[in-house]
Amino acid sequence: MLLKRILIAVGFIPVLIFLILWSKAVFFILVCLIIGVCLFEFYRRMGKEGGNIFLPEGILLGLLIPVGVYLKGEGALPILLVFIVLFLCLRQFAYLRIQRAFINVSLKLGGILYISFLFSHIIPLRNVFPLGARLVVTIFFATWMGDTGAYLIGKKWGKHKLFPRISPHKSWEGFIGALLVSCAAMFISRTWLFFPLVHTLILGVLIGLMGQLGDFFESMVKREVGIKDFGKILPGHGGVLDRFDSLLFTVPLFYYYIKFAFGI
């Protein structure tokens, strides 16, 4: 398992960094691809819970958010969300079926909010001039280092279960390890980002905390539907959604912290 994780990381991370640095347009295409695959995995699994939700319209509606944010900025989010909510409600009404109506709308909208809305904040983060690419690299680095710290420290020294009903393998030792390693990653990032020391420490703690909460939330959803992973495309990691679950929580937090703390 660990060897597979390492091999995937060695092959995937350099490509990811290259695409982040290449251009805003290339990175936007990558974000749309990630969101599209995550929505596919989410709807495929959640559709088995009784909702008729795995439809092209769910994925297409989800992709409207990154497209709108890329073209018009984050100011497009309220309009996009209003349109998507109204469309889903009216689309369900057009079926003239009462059975599972609320479940269908809720699961479609839930997938869009959970995946597309949250992760699309990485687009305005990439557009921050002139540090956008460095900021994106930083949030990936700090989040995934926190995940790695939680996994390795929890595997080696984890004895006290954190939330056994949600994720039986997660421990307090791993959770604390995630915080410490995320903080260390943020301190390392000061070599390419000149954050004040206090902000570096705060962001390290917040990223470690929110990354673990993102992982716990996805584990809770998977436990509800009785699956181990949302996909198998990444050996040792599961699906794309399994790999990006922590980032869904850390990206918007990081973006708004940078925006309001530094006025960017």
Secondary structure, DSSP 8 states (H G I E B T S, - for coil): -HHHHHHHHHHHHHHHHHHHHH-HHHHHHHHHHHHHHHHHHHHHHHGGGT-----HHHHHHHHHHHHHHHHH-GGGHHHHHHHHHHHHHHHHHHHT--TTHHHHHHHHHHHIIIIIIHHTTHHHHHTSTTTHHHHHHHHHHHHHHHHHHHHHHHHHH--SBS-TTT-TT-BHHHHHHHHHHHHHHHHHHTTTS---HHHHHHHHHHHHHHHHHHHHHHHHHHHHHT-S-S--SBTTTBSHHHHHHHHHHHHHHHHHHHHHHH--
